[in-house]
């Protein structure tokens, strides 16, 4: 994933931390 995309996601979901976002993305990939 591009850094710009991550920054956009963090702006959009500012209430969750980067680690939580990463965990959700990783979990989604391996579920």
mmCIF file of the N, C-alpha and C atoms, coordinates in Angstrom:
data_MODEL
# 
_entry.id   MODEL 
# 
loop_
_atom_site.group_PDB 
_atom_site.id 
_atom_site.type_symbol 
_atom_site.label_atom_id 
_atom_site.label_alt_id 
_atom_site.label_comp_id 
_atom_site.label_asym_id 
_atom_site.label_entity_id 
_atom_site.label_seq_id 
_atom_site.pdbx_PDB_ins_code 
_atom_site.Cartn_x 
_atom_site.Cartn_y 
_atom_site.Cartn_z 
_atom_site.occupancy 
_atom_site.B_iso_or_equiv 
_atom_site.pdbx_formal_charge 
_atom_site.auth_seq_id 
_atom_site.auth_comp_id 
_atom_site.auth_asym_id 
_atom_site.auth_atom_id 
_atom_site.pdbx_PDB_model_num 
ATOM 1  N N  . UNK A 1 1  ? 0.844   -1.199  0.000  1.00 0.00 ? 1  UNK A N  1 
ATOM 2  C CA . UNK A 1 1  ? 0.000   0.000   0.000  1.00 0.00 ? 1  UNK A CA 1 
ATOM 3  C C  . UNK A 1 1  ? 0.879   1.247   0.000  1.00 0.00 ? 1  UNK A C  1 
ATOM 4  N N  . UNK A 1 2  ? 0.444   2.229   -0.764 1.00 0.00 ? 2  UNK A N  1 
ATOM 5  C CA . UNK A 1 2  ? 1.219   3.461   -0.850 1.00 0.00 ? 2  UNK A CA 1 
ATOM 6  C C  . UNK A 1 2  ? 1.059   4.303   0.407  1.00 0.00 ? 2  UNK A C  1 
ATOM 7  N N  . UNK A 1 3  ? 2.109   5.022   0.740  1.00 0.00 ? 3  UNK A N  1 
ATOM 8  C CA . UNK A 1 3  ? 2.094   5.869   1.926  1.00 0.00 ? 3  UNK A CA 1 
ATOM 9  C C  . UNK A 1 3  ? 1.001   6.922   1.835  1.00 0.00 ? 3  UNK A C  1 
ATOM 10 N N  . UNK A 1 4  ? 0.799   7.466   0.625  1.00 0.00 ? 4  UNK A N  1 
ATOM 11 C CA . UNK A 1 4  ? -0.256  8.471   0.440  1.00 0.00 ? 4  UNK A CA 1 
ATOM 12 C C  . UNK A 1 4  ? -1.624  7.893   0.796  1.00 0.00 ? 4  UNK A C  1 
ATOM 13 N N  . UNK A 1 5  ? -1.834  6.639   0.425  1.00 0.00 ? 5  UNK A N  1 
ATOM 14 C CA . UNK A 1 5  ? -3.108  5.982   0.732  1.00 0.00 ? 5  UNK A CA 1 
ATOM 15 C C  . UNK A 1 5  ? -3.269  5.810   2.231  1.00 0.00 ? 5  UNK A C  1 
ATOM 16 N N  . UNK A 1 6  ? -2.181  5.412   2.881  1.00 0.00 ? 6  UNK A N  1 
ATOM 17 C CA . UNK A 1 6  ? -2.221  5.274   4.343  1.00 0.00 ? 6  UNK A CA 1 
ATOM 18 C C  . UNK A 1 6  ? -2.531  6.598   5.010  1.00 0.00 ? 6  UNK A C  1 
ATOM 19 N N  . UNK A 1 7  ? -1.890  7.652   4.543  1.00 0.00 ? 7  UNK A N  1 
ATOM 20 C CA . UNK A 1 7  ? -2.140  8.971   5.118  1.00 0.00 ? 7  UNK A CA 1 
ATOM 21 C C  . UNK A 1 7  ? -3.596  9.369   4.941  1.00 0.00 ? 7  UNK A C  1 
ATOM 22 N N  . UNK A 1 8  ? -4.157  9.079   3.779  1.00 0.00 ? 8  UNK A N  1 
ATOM 23 C CA . UNK A 1 8  ? -5.561  9.388   3.520  1.00 0.00 ? 8  UNK A CA 1 
ATOM 24 C C  . UNK A 1 8  ? -6.471  8.585   4.449  1.00 0.00 ? 8  UNK A C  1 
ATOM 25 N N  . UNK A 1 9  ? -6.139  7.325   4.648  1.00 0.00 ? 9  UNK A N  1 
ATOM 26 C CA . UNK A 1 9  ? -6.932  6.487   5.546  1.00 0.00 ? 9  UNK A CA 1 
ATOM 27 C C  . UNK A 1 9  ? -6.855  6.989   6.978  1.00 0.00 ? 9  UNK A C  1 
ATOM 28 N N  . UNK A 1 10 ? -5.654  7.376   7.389  1.00 0.00 ? 10 UNK A N  1 
ATOM 29 C CA . UNK A 1 10 ? -5.480  7.887   8.753  1.00 0.00 ? 10 UNK A CA 1 
ATOM 30 C C  . UNK A 1 10 ? -6.278  9.170   8.942  1.00 0.00 ? 10 UNK A C  1 
ATOM 31 N N  . UNK A 1 11 ? -6.306  10.008  7.907  1.00 0.00 ? 11 UNK A N  1 
ATOM 32 C CA . UNK A 1 11 ? -7.110  11.230  7.993  1.00 0.00 ? 11 UNK A CA 1 
ATOM 33 C C  . UNK A 1 11 ? -8.595  10.885  8.082  1.00 0.00 ? 11 UNK A C  1 
ATOM 34 N N  . UNK A 1 12 ? -9.014  9.906   7.275  1.00 0.00 ? 12 UNK A N  1 
ATOM 35 C CA . UNK A 1 12 ? -10.420 9.530   7.239  1.00 0.00 ? 12 UNK A CA 1 
ATOM 36 C C  . UNK A 1 12 ? -10.848 8.846   8.531  1.00 0.00 ? 12 UNK A C  1 
ATOM 37 N N  . UNK A 1 13 ? -9.945  7.987   9.057  1.00 0.00 ? 13 UNK A N  1 
ATOM 38 C CA . UNK A 1 13 ? -10.255 7.247   10.278 1.00 0.00 ? 13 UNK A CA 1 
ATOM 39 C C  . UNK A 1 13 ? -9.319  7.706   11.396 1.00 0.00 ? 13 UNK A C  1 
ATOM 40 N N  . UNK A 1 14 ? -9.336  9.008   11.667 1.00 0.00 ? 14 UNK A N  1 
ATOM 41 C CA . UNK A 1 14 ? -8.417  9.591   12.629 1.00 0.00 ? 14 UNK A CA 1 
ATOM 42 C C  . UNK A 1 14 ? -8.615  9.080   14.051 1.00 0.00 ? 14 UNK A C  1 
ATOM 43 N N  . UNK A 1 15 ? -9.764  8.451   14.305 1.00 0.00 ? 15 UNK A N  1 
ATOM 44 C CA . UNK A 1 15 ? -10.052 7.984   15.661 1.00 0.00 ? 15 UNK A CA 1 
ATOM 45 C C  . UNK A 1 15 ? -9.387  6.653   15.978 1.00 0.00 ? 15 UNK A C  1 
ATOM 46 N N  . UNK A 1 16 ? -8.869  5.955   14.961 1.00 0.00 ? 16 UNK A N  1 
ATOM 47 C CA . UNK A 1 16 ? -8.150  4.712   15.229 1.00 0.00 ? 16 UNK A CA 1 
ATOM 48 C C  . UNK A 1 16 ? -6.665  4.908   14.956 1.00 0.00 ? 16 UNK A C  1 
ATOM 49 N N  . UNK A 1 17 ? -5.852  4.194   15.692 1.00 0.00 ? 17 UNK A N  1 
ATOM 50 C CA . UNK A 1 17 ? -4.411  4.344   15.563 1.00 0.00 ? 17 UNK A CA 1 
ATOM 51 C C  . UNK A 1 17 ? -3.900  3.599   14.337 1.00 0.00 ? 17 UNK A C  1 
ATOM 52 N N  . UNK A 1 18 ? -2.681  3.929   13.928 1.00 0.00 ? 18 UNK A N  1 
ATOM 53 C CA . UNK A 1 18 ? -2.058  3.268   12.780 1.00 0.00 ? 18 UNK A CA 1 
ATOM 54 C C  . UNK A 1 18 ? -1.943  1.768   13.004 1.00 0.00 ? 18 UNK A C  1 
ATOM 55 N N  . UNK A 1 19 ? -1.585  1.377   14.231 1.00 0.00 ? 19 UNK A N  1 
ATOM 56 C CA . UNK A 1 19 ? -1.441  -0.050  14.525 1.00 0.00 ? 19 UNK A CA 1 
ATOM 57 C C  . UNK A 1 19 ? -2.769  -0.780  14.390 1.00 0.00 ? 19 UNK A C  1 
ATOM 58 N N  . UNK A 1 20 ? -3.842  -0.150  14.860 1.00 0.00 ? 20 UNK A N  1 
ATOM 59 C CA . UNK A 1 20 ? -5.163  -0.766  14.729 1.00 0.00 ? 20 UNK A CA 1 
ATOM 60 C C  . UNK A 1 20 ? -5.535  -0.907  13.260 1.00 0.00 ? 20 UNK A C  1 
ATOM 61 N N  . UNK A 1 21 ? -5.252  0.133   12.481 1.00 0.00 ? 21 UNK A N  1 
ATOM 62 C CA . UNK A 1 21 ? -5.534  0.091   11.050 1.00 0.00 ? 21 UNK A CA 1 
ATOM 63 C C  . UNK A 1 21 ? -4.740  -1.019  10.374 1.00 0.00 ? 21 UNK A C  1 
ATOM 64 N N  . UNK A 1 22 ? -3.459  -1.094  10.699 1.00 0.00 ? 22 UNK A N  1 
ATOM 65 C CA . UNK A 1 22 ? -2.589  -2.123  10.127 1.00 0.00 ? 22 UNK A CA 1 
ATOM 66 C C  . UNK A 1 22 ? -3.085  -3.516  10.507 1.00 0.00 ? 22 UNK A C  1 
ATOM 67 N N  . UNK A 1 23 ? -3.507  -3.658  11.764 1.00 0.00 ? 23 UNK A N  1 
ATOM 68 C CA . UNK A 1 23 ? -3.998  -4.941  12.254 1.00 0.00 ? 23 UNK A CA 1 
ATOM 69 C C  . UNK A 1 23 ? -5.252  -5.363  11.487 1.00 0.00 ? 23 UNK A C  1 
ATOM 70 N N  . UNK A 1 24 ? -6.154  -4.405  11.254 1.00 0.00 ? 24 UNK A N  1 
ATOM 71 C CA . UNK A 1 24 ? -7.384  -4.696  10.515 1.00 0.00 ? 24 UNK A CA 1 
ATOM 72 C C  . UNK A 1 24 ? -7.087  -5.068  9.077  1.00 0.00 ? 24 UNK A C  1 
ATOM 73 N N  . UNK A 1 25 ? -6.161  -4.355  8.449  1.00 0.00 ? 25 UNK A N  1 
ATOM 74 C CA . UNK A 1 25 ? -5.801  -4.645  7.062  1.00 0.00 ? 25 UNK A CA 1 
ATOM 75 C C  . UNK A 1 25 ? -5.165  -6.025  6.956  1.00 0.00 ? 25 UNK A C  1 
ATOM 76 N N  . UNK A 1 26 ? -4.255  -6.319  7.885  1.00 0.00 ? 26 UNK A N  1 
ATOM 77 C CA . UNK A 1 26 ? -3.576  -7.610  7.880  1.00 0.00 ? 26 UNK A CA 1 
ATOM 78 C C  . UNK A 1 26 ? -4.571  -8.731  8.170  1.00 0.00 ? 26 UNK A C  1 
ATOM 79 N N  . UNK A 1 27 ? -5.442  -8.494  9.146  1.00 0.00 ? 27 UNK A N  1 
ATOM 80 C CA . UNK A 1 27 ? -6.452  -9.482  9.492  1.00 0.00 ? 27 UNK A CA 1 
ATOM 81 C C  . UNK A 1 27 ? -7.373  -9.758  8.316  1.00 0.00 ? 27 UNK A C  1 
ATOM 82 N N  . UNK A 1 28 ? -7.727  -8.715  7.595  1.00 0.00 ? 28 UNK A N  1 
ATOM 83 C CA . UNK A 1 28 ? -8.582  -8.864  6.430  1.00 0.00 ? 28 UNK A CA 1 
ATOM 84 C C  . UNK A 1 28 ? -7.918  -9.698  5.343  1.00 0.00 ? 28 UNK A C  1 
ATOM 85 N N  . UNK A 1 29 ? -6.609  -9.562  5.213  1.00 0.00 ? 29 UNK A N  1 
ATOM 86 C CA . UNK A 1 29 ? -5.888  -10.316 4.198  1.00 0.00 ? 29 UNK A CA 1 
ATOM 87 C C  . UNK A 1 29 ? -5.822  -11.794 4.533  1.00 0.00 ? 29 UNK A C  1 
ATOM 88 N N  . UNK A 1 30 ? -5.685  -12.113 5.821  1.00 0.00 ? 30 UNK A N  1 
ATOM 89 C CA . UNK A 1 30 ? -5.460  -13.503 6.211  1.00 0.00 ? 30 UNK A CA 1 
ATOM 90 C C  . UNK A 1 30 ? -6.691  -14.207 6.749  1.00 0.00 ? 30 UNK A C  1 
ATOM 91 N N  . UNK A 1 31 ? -7.834  -13.528 6.795  1.00 0.00 ? 31 UNK A N  1 
ATOM 92 C CA . UNK A 1 31 ? -9.040  -14.182 7.299  1.00 0.00 ? 31 UNK A CA 1 
ATOM 93 C C  . UNK A 1 31 ? -9.632  -15.111 6.258  1.00 0.00 ? 31 UNK A C  1 
# 
